[in-house]
């Protein structure tokens, strides 16, 4: 009877240990997966927001970038506001993505995973490899792109891509014609010299 009771107790402890182990694993895995995705938290914002930023818009921002241990890696607070044109890749991808859909006057906190920041190499000596970064950003101003800018940003690259094969074809045609053009032979050139 005592050994049967001991077996039940041991099985119950093993089940609870396994359950605890699974919970700890899930909790730990959950923490790792959050570092794999961009997280944006709104810290404060205007009461009304009629215009949200979109690709092509220009923002003026102040930011403070930190490592997860709190060490500041960069800040614009002692300088002029940074001008960011969304879609032009002037800042790290995670920061640019976090600035899409914000309002003028809004403050956000973006937690940026390594693959959207500086990756495995980091940015020595300031940013180690595989570093998760945290940026606090204040949007000072938001300027939407004009229809003309939208056309230039959307259509102009496609037109340029279409022109490249055309120009290469024209260069090839010119070179082909030049290579196949009949050149006066030496005999004809000598006859012309003798006549003079």
HUFEN-V483017 format. One record per residue. N is the residue number from 1. RES is the residue in three letters. D_FIRST is the distance of its C-alpha to the first C-alpha in whole Angstrom. Layout:
n res d_first
N RES D_FIRST
N RES D_FIRST
This chain:
n res d_first
1 UNK 0
2 UNK 4
3 UNK 5
4 UNK 5
5 UNK 6
6 UNK 9
7 UNK 10
8 UNK 11
9 UNK 12
10 UNK 14
11 UNK 15
12 UNK 17
13 UNK 18
14 UNK 20
15 UNK 21
16 UNK 23
17 UNK 24
18 UNK 26
19 UNK 27
20 UNK 28
21 UNK 30
22 UNK 31
23 UNK 33
24 UNK 34
25 UNK 36
26 UNK 37
27 UNK 39
28 UNK 40
29 UNK 42
30 UNK 43
31 UNK 45
32 UNK 46
33 UNK 48
34 UNK 49
35 UNK 51
36 UNK 52
37 UNK 54
38 UNK 57
39 UNK 56
40 UNK 59
41 UNK 59
42 UNK 61
43 UNK 62
44 UNK 65
45 UNK 68
46 UNK 71
47 UNK 71
48 UNK 72
49 UNK 72
50 UNK 75
51 UNK 75
52 UNK 72
53 UNK 72
54 UNK 73
55 UNK 73
56 UNK 77
57 UNK 77
58 UNK 78
59 UNK 76
60 UNK 77
61 UNK 73
62 UNK 72
63 UNK 69
64 UNK 67
65 UNK 65
66 UNK 62
67 UNK 59
68 UNK 55
69 UNK 55
70 UNK 58
71 UNK 61
72 UNK 64
73 UNK 66
74 UNK 69
75 UNK 70
76 UNK 73
77 UNK 74
78 UNK 76
79 UNK 78
80 UNK 80
81 UNK 77
82 UNK 76
83 UNK 78
84 UNK 75
85 UNK 77
86 UNK 74
87 UNK 74
88 UNK 76
89 UNK 73
90 UNK 74
91 UNK 71
92 UNK 67
93 UNK 66
94 UNK 63
95 UNK 65
96 UNK 68
97 UNK 65
98 UNK 64
99 UNK 68
100 UNK 68
101 UNK 68
102 UNK 68
103 UNK 71
104 UNK 74
105 UNK 73
106 UNK 69
107 UNK 67
108 UNK 64
109 UNK 61
110 UNK 60
111 UNK 57
112 UNK 59
113 UNK 56
114 UNK 58
115 UNK 59
116 UNK 61
117 UNK 62
118 UNK 63
119 UNK 61
120 UNK 59
121 UNK 63
122 UNK 63
123 UNK 66
124 UNK 66
125 UNK 66
126 UNK 66
127 UNK 63
128 UNK 60
129 UNK 59
130 UNK 57
131 UNK 57
132 UNK 56
133 UNK 59
134 UNK 59
135 UNK 63
136 UNK 64
137 UNK 67
138 UNK 70
139 UNK 72
140 UNK 76
141 UNK 78
142 UNK 77
143 UNK 80
144 UNK 80
145 UNK 81
146 UNK 84
147 UNK 85
148 UNK 87
149 UNK 85
150 UNK 82
151 UNK 85
152 UNK 85
153 UNK 81
154 UNK 81
155 UNK 84
156 UNK 85
157 UNK 83
158 UNK 83
159 UNK 87
160 UNK 87
161 UNK 84
162 UNK 86
163 UNK 89
164 UNK 88
165 UNK 88
166 UNK 92
167 UNK 93
168 UNK 92
169 UNK 93
170 UNK 97
171 UNK 96
172 UNK 96
173 UNK 99
174 UNK 101
175 UNK 100
176 UNK 100
177 UNK 104
178 UNK 105
179 UNK 104
180 UNK 106
181 UNK 109
182 UNK 112
183 UNK 113
184 UNK 117
185 UNK 117
186 UNK 119
187 UNK 122
188 UNK 123
189 UNK 122
190 UNK 125
191 UNK 127
192 UNK 127
193 UNK 128
194 UNK 131
195 UNK 132
196 UNK 132
